[in-house]
């Protein structure tokens, strides 16, 4: 059946993910498959940062900034730091990058592996929600570039032109990988990894064989969140019906 076939394909994708864990090439075509790895210790790797889901009147108070900088866990290594003050109780802070060289108009099953430094306890208490447990890490892909735009129904609100879902829910263009929460009660940065290896996600390239990748956090915590992304990996497997 179609569903059985897709499950089998996804199983192969999961095996590929494990098998290619040591692959450190930026882009690697493996038969019908494509593996992309970004290591932010090397720089921004062509990723761009952005912030959405807040009022245009809050532009000056979101305190959003991003840069490649030393990691709080290891000053000899670098990461892509993103920080903002979630005044809207719904801020979405993200990184995006375009992939090229894929098959045009092709659907791919995608496994994301995202590594970042977080210091926020999963069960920590904060205004609006937990600084760890209410900040949801998402990853997504689409043949259309993700862009910060004015909401079609509210010109005074910044939104994303993708269906990324809201807070703990994913959407057509993005899947929830988990939260940025760490174990224990101590606010100390540590490296965490999140993946959708057990949850299928697929996206279709555009007619140029391009696919935009996105990773970001959908926050319900009304405070300052500062995260350091270290690596983003995507294993793409051609889907067959």
C-alpha positions, 0 to 999 in steps of 0.5 A, spaced: 500 500 500 502 507 499 502 508 506 506 502 507 511 504 502 512 511 505 513 507 512 519 503 508 522 509 505 522 513 511 525 507 515 531 507 509 531 514 511 532 513 518 538 508 517 541 513 512 541 518 518 545 514 522 549 511 517 551 518 515 552 521 522 560 522 521 559 525 514 562 532 515 561 535 507 556 541 506 552 538 501 553 530 499 549 527 493 548 520 495 544 516 489 537 519 489 539 522 496 541 529 498 545 530 505 546 537 507 550 539 514 551 546 516 557 547 522 556 554 525 563 553 528 565 555 520 561 561 520 554 563 518 554 557 512 549 562 508 544 562 513 540 568 515 536 570 521 529 573 522 524 574 527 516 574 526 509 573 530 509 580 533 506 587 532 509 592 528 508 597 534 513 592 538 519 593 533 523 597 537 522 593 544 523 585 541 531 586 542 532 581 537 539 580 534 544 575 531 551 573 530 556 568 529 560 568 536 563 564 541 559 558 545 558 559 552 559 552 553 566 552 549 569 559 548 574 556 543 568 554 538 563 558 535 555 558 534 550 562 531 547 566 536 539 568 536 536 572 542 530 576 543 525 579 548 518 575 547 514 581 548 508 578 544 508 572 547 508 568 541 515 570 537 518 566 532 526 566 532 529 563 526 534 561 521 533 560 514 538 557 508 537 555 501 539 548 498 540 548 490 542 542 486 536 538 488 531 534 483 526 539 480 518 539 483 521 533 487 518 531 494 523 529 499 522 525 506 527 529 510 530 528 517 533 534 521 538 534 526 539 540 530 544 541 535 544 548 539 546 550 546 540 552 551 540 553 558 533 553 560 530 548 564 524 544 561 520 545 568 523 552 569 518 557 571 517 564 567 512 569 565 507 566 560 510 559 560 516 555 562 523 558 559 525 551 557 518 547 556 514 553 553 519 554 547 518 549 541 524 548 536 521 547 529 524 545 523 521 545 516 522 546 508 519 548 502 520 550 495 518 557 497 522 562 501 520 563 508 519 571 509 517 576 514 511 579 511 505 583 514 499 579 516 494 579 510 488 580 515 492 584 520 497 589 517 500 591 524 502 584 525 509 581 522 508 573 520 511 568 516 509 566 509 509 559 511 504 554 515 509 553 521 504 551 525 503 555 532 507 554 539 507 546 540 503 545 534 507 544 527 504 546 520 504 544 513 511 547 512 514 545 519 515 540 524 516 540 532 522 537 534 521 538 541 523 544 546 529 547 548 528 545 555 534 542 559 534 537 565 535 539 572 533 546 575 540 549 573 540 555 568 547 553 565 548 552 558 549 545 555 549 542 548 542 539 546 540 535 540 533 534 537 531 530 531 524 528 527 527 521 526 521 518 529 516 523 525 515 523 518 516 530 514 516 531 507 517 537 502 517 539 495 522 543 491 521 548 486 522 548 479 529 550 479 530 544 484 531 549 490 529 547 497 529 552 503 530 550 510 528 553 516 530 552 524 527 556 529 523 557 536 516 558 537 516 561 544 510 562 549 515 564 554 515 572 555 522 573 557 529 573 553 531 567 550 538 566 547 540 560 544 546 558 540 545 554 534 551 549 533 549 544 527 544 543 522 543 537 518 538 535 513 538 528 510 533 528 504 530 522 501 526 522 494 519 520 496 516 515 491 508 513 491 
